[in-house]
Amino acid sequence: MSHGRKMTMSLLALLIALVWVPVSASADSFAGKKKGVNVNNVPGVSEAIRDVGAGWFYDWASDLQGIAKPAGAEFVPMIWGPGSVTAEQLAKAKSLGSTLLGFNEPDMGGQANMSVDQALSLWPRLQETGMRLGAPAVATGGDRAGGWLDRFLGGAASRGYRVDFVPLHWYGGDFSAAAVGQLRGYLQAVYSRYHKPIWLTEYALTDFAHGAPRYPSQEQQAEFVRGSTAMLQGLPFVERYSWFTLSVKTAPTGLYDGTRANAGGAAYRSAG
């Protein structure tokens, strides 16, 4: 090898050494992960977000609600309902993230509770942020012709409004192994209808069919977490997913008691 060739190779090696950083040493090692969590500001929440290995999280608000953002986890703000469409909240969301989640369960009386026309009239305000924008997340019926989401997306398209992806919620009342396939079927039906990327922003096993909610055992929940996360990781049209919810202080389906993972939490921590 000539002297000139040796010099060229040495310079190349030096440049690589200067710019290359091992993935394991990066503070953003979780960034880009599909797996996320939805959270409330409870004791130990930041440590639990870090421990579970979430690449992103949200808290149903335009700001962090006092939560200390863990290094490497992306915060995704939300404009929860009509009262949240203010200059202050939109500016806060834009300052804290690059992606914006739309209204939360507008098809539910106890949640954002909005008509399709009301949501469409406010949508340009969200679009003006310039952020990547997720549709309102309906509680049910995202795949139904003439349903809330169907009418919203049709109205947005006719007005030339931008909707970059579709957030969905899903709660399964069947605690058997069939639940994974039922969830997959719903996601596939929504994607086949709209052909937009999907974020599953709330999901868990909860049976609402008989009055008071019924919940799975810890073993049933952990088994579903393992099966569902493996399925979600493999679906190319699912960009992100988020279990409901991180803390047992928020819901019985929570994955952590403070900073300690339960069986479902340990399974979720192993995902992705």
FENZI-V758924 format. One line per field, one symbol per residue. burial: I if it has 16 or more other ideal C-beta (glycine too) atoms within 10 Angstrom, else O. A space follows every 50 residues. Layout:
# FENZI-V758924
burial = ???
This chain:
# FENZI-V758924
burial = OOOOOOOOOOOOOOOOOOOOOOOOOOOOOIOOIIIIIIIIOIOIIIOIIO IIIIIIIIIIIIIIOOIOOIOIIIIIIIIIIIOIIOOOIIOIIIOOIOII IIIIIIIOOOIIOIOIOOIIOIIOOIIOIOIOIIIIIIIIOIIOOOIIII IIIOIIOOOOIOIOIIIIIIIIOOIOOOIIOOIIOIIOOIIOIIOIOIII IIIIIIOOOOOOOOOIOOOIIIIIIIIIIOIIOOIOOIIIIIIIIIIIOO IOIIIIOOOOIIIIIIIIIOII
